Amino acid sequence: MTRVKRGTIKNKKRKNVLKAAKGYRFGRSTKEAAAKDALRHAGAYAFAHRKDKKTDRRGLWQMTISAAAREFGFSYSKFIDSMKKKKIVVDRKILADLAYSEPETFKRIVDKLGA
């Protein structure tokens, strides 16, 4: 079998790994094995936290809506329940944005629910 010398390919791979690990602390930015391991963990955390971000955002919207609804005498659960009963379909992201940036519009929605 023919001998394959991997000098340039190996160096290119190593350079790319270390370039991706730039800014990491201690040996993780200079030692290939540690850098590979750090990148593997970083990828796993990035994947998991992309999923967590959706949950975190929804929780933030719920807190914003709850705070705004309490000003008008509603708890969050009663507010959402009233929205469903009156067949007002506005998602939580939009409701939170209205509560924060356009309180007048949010008040009109609350008035339709009847406090």
SULPE-V995521 format. One record per residue. PHI is phi in whole degrees, -180 to 180 (NA if undefined). NEAR is the number of other ideal C-beta (glycine too) atoms within 12 Angstrom. D_LAST is the distance of its C-alpha to the last C-alpha in Angstrom with 1 decimal. Layout:
BEGIN
phi = [PHI & PHI]
near = [NEAR & NEAR]
d_last = [D_LAST & D_LAST]
END
This chain:
BEGIN
phi = [NA & -78 & -81 & -113 & -93 & -106 & -49 & -69 & -65 & -62 & -64 & -65 & -61 & -62 & -61 & -67 & -64 & -67 & -66 & -68 & -93 & -62 & 95 & -73 & -87 & 60 & -74 & -68 & -100 & -122 & -105 & -58 & -64 & -66 & -66 & -60 & -63 & -64 & -67 & -62 & -66 & -61 & -64 & -66 & -65 & -62 & -63 & -64 & -77 & -64 & -73 & -64 & -59 & -63 & -64 & -63 & -62 & -61 & -61 & -65 & -61 & -62 & -65 & -65 & -64 & -60 & -63 & -70 & -68 & -64 & -64 & -107 & 85 & -109 & -86 & -59 & -66 & -66 & -62 & -65 & -62 & -63 & -61 & -68 & -66 & -85 & 59 & -95 & -105 & -135 & -74 & -65 & -62 & -69 & -59 & -64 & -66 & -63 & -61 & -84 & -100 & -134 & -63 & -65 & -65 & -61 & -63 & -63 & -64 & -63 & -62 & -66 & -75 & 76 & -77]
near = [3 & 4 & 5 & 9 & 9 & 11 & 10 & 11 & 12 & 14 & 14 & 13 & 17 & 21 & 16 & 17 & 27 & 25 & 17 & 21 & 29 & 16 & 15 & 22 & 13 & 12 & 16 & 24 & 20 & 19 & 18 & 23 & 16 & 20 & 29 & 23 & 18 & 27 & 25 & 18 & 17 & 20 & 16 & 14 & 14 & 14 & 13 & 14 & 14 & 14 & 13 & 14 & 14 & 15 & 14 & 14 & 19 & 18 & 17 & 20 & 27 & 25 & 20 & 28 & 36 & 24 & 22 & 32 & 33 & 19 & 18 & 26 & 15 & 28 & 19 & 25 & 15 & 21 & 36 & 25 & 15 & 24 & 27 & 14 & 14 & 17 & 10 & 23 & 13 & 26 & 17 & 27 & 18 & 21 & 35 & 29 & 21 & 26 & 35 & 19 & 14 & 16 & 21 & 13 & 19 & 31 & 19 & 16 & 30 & 30 & 17 & 19 & 26 & 16 & 17]
d_last = [83.6 & 83.0 & 81.8 & 78.5 & 78.1 & 74.4 & 74.8 & 72.9 & 70.2 & 69.7 & 69.5 & 67.0 & 64.7 & 65.0 & 64.3 & 61.1 & 59.9 & 60.6 & 59.1 & 55.8 & 56.0 & 56.6 & 54.7 & 54.5 & 55.9 & 59.3 & 61.3 & 58.5 & 59.2 & 63.0 & 64.0 & 63.6 & 62.8 & 60.2 & 58.7 & 58.5 & 56.8 & 54.3 & 53.5 & 53.0 & 50.5 & 48.8 & 48.4 & 46.9 & 44.4 & 43.5 & 42.9 & 40.8 & 38.7 & 38.1 & 36.3 & 34.5 & 33.2 & 30.9 & 29.4 & 29.1 & 27.4 & 24.7 & 24.1 & 23.9 & 21.3 & 19.2 & 19.5 & 18.6 & 15.4 & 14.6 & 15.4 & 13.4 & 10.2 & 10.8 & 10.9 & 7.2 & 6.8 & 7.3 & 10.9 & 12.9 & 13.6 & 10.2 & 9.4 & 12.8 & 12.5 & 9.6 & 11.8 & 14.7 & 13.6 & 12.7 & 16.0 & 15.1 & 18.1 & 18.3 & 20.2 & 19.5 & 22.2 & 20.8 & 17.2 & 18.9 & 21.0 & 18.3 & 16.5 & 19.9 & 21.7 & 19.3 & 16.2 & 15.7 & 15.6 & 13.2 & 10.8 & 11.5 & 10.7 & 7.2 & 6.9 & 8.6 & 6.4 & 3.8 & 0.0]
END
